[in-house]
Amino acid sequence: MKELFSEIRSAVFAILVLAIVCCGLYPLIIFGISQALFHDKANGSLILDTDGTVRGSKLLAQGFTADKYFHPRPSAAGTGYDAASSGGSNLGPTSQKLNDAIKERIDAYRKENGLNENESVPADAVTASGSGLDPHISLRNTQFQTARVAKARGLSEDKVRELIQQNTDGRNLGVLGDPGVNVLNLNLALDSLAPRP
């Protein structure tokens, strides 16, 4: 019986030590390191106004729909661009529902950007990403939207292209993937400009 209580005491002590280390000390150390070395990333890569108001995150798309803004990829996350419901639609390539949705998006994209009915449309303009929250669009997608945004804002297309260039992220590690444009950063840069008289 004495040996049983000794084993129980050892087991309880081991559980308490592991709970303190694994549930207390380790998370605190990791939190401290992340705050010290990666403060921006550890706090969601938030974009703040000069007055400290949060405008969004560099990592999450937002549903811009006005003509004066560049539009992000479509989203199937919740009711659209819902970070709490990140995910795709789970519709496969043989899904009629997906095919119909893509056809509708192609028609809407051509109409809003003044493209003719035979103009090819970038895939990222009509298909949602796996998370539904991809913050980037392709350079080709921005090229098709440039005229609409410039006209709606009273800016020259060259000025809008300059902002696109400034907000283009290069390839990962210089070789992986394609360059992309962060839509939120680009739209905030546009908002910071005064319209042409």
Secondary structure, DSSP 8 states (H G I E B T S, - for coil): -HHHHHHHHHHHHHHHHHHHIIIIIHHHHHHHHHHHH-HHHHTT-EEE-TTS-EEEETTS-----STTS-------STTTT-GGG-------TT-HHHHHHHHHHHHHHHHHTT--TT----HHHHS--SSS---EEEHHHHHHHHHHHHHHHT--HHHHHHHHHHTEE--BTTTBS--EEEHHHHHHHHHTS----
